[in-house]
Amino acid sequence: MRTIRNFIHRTSGASAVEFGLLAGPLVLIIMGILQFYAMHVMQSTLSDALYASAATPEPALLLGQRNAYRDIVCDKTFFPETCKNSLVLEMRRLQDVPTASTAVTEMFQVGSSNDVLSLRATASVVQFVPFIPLLKAKASVVFRRPA
């Protein structure tokens, strides 16, 4: 009976057990924060790449070379390899864009001179934390095709 009482009242190692109980959730919270930070950075760099293309369209975009343009956009993002594997690009004339919310498709209409075009993209983000679902960065821009 005395050994059980000594075991219950012993305090050596209590801080290690408390740290062990708190370390797991703390690490998961930090990893979750990093996951959403990666999402924000990918969203921001993808959006910046599309805005740069709208300001001065690349020849690959104007010629309708989707794969070459995909490489150009992905080289401007934070995770280029993940982007190249998962980027979906869509370019349509603005009058052909549906008014309802739709997923980004692989449609790539080049349009003609002075057409107003909608350029949309979506790409997956690197997944650090397994319990957070796969996040996707999305961006879109509307621009007028130069003459």
C-alpha positions, 0 to 999 in steps of 0.5 A, a space after each residue: 500500500 505504501 508503494 502505491 501511495 509513493 507512486 501517486 504522490 511522486 512529482 518527478 517527471 511531471 513537467 515532461 508528461 505535461 510537455 508531452 501532452 501539449 507538444 502534439 497539439 502545439 505542433 499540429 496547430 503550427 503545421 496548420 498555420 503553415 499550411 494556410 500560409 502556404 495557401 495564401 502565398 500560392 493564391 497571391 503569387 498565382 493572382 500576381 502571375 495572371 495580373 502580369 499576363 493581363 497587363 502585358 500578355 505573353 506571346 504563348 498566351 496570345 498564340 493559344 499555347 496552353 502548355 507553354 503558358 502554364 510553364 510561364 505562370 508556374 515559374 512565377 508561383 511559390 511552388 512551381 513543381 506542384 503548380 505544373 502538376 496541378 494547374 488548370 487554366 481556362 481562357 474564354 471570351 467574356 461573352 461566353 463565360 457562364 453567369 453561374 458559378 462554375 469550376 475552372 475547365 481546360 477550355 482555352 479560347 484565344 479570341 480575336 483582336 480587341 476581344 475581352 477575355 476571362 482568364 481563370 486558373 486553379 492549382 493545388 497547394 502542397 499539403 503539410 498536414 494530413 487532416 486538412 483537406 487538399 487546398 486549391 488556390 484560385 485566381 482570375 482576371 479579365 483583360 482585353 486582347 491587344 490588336 
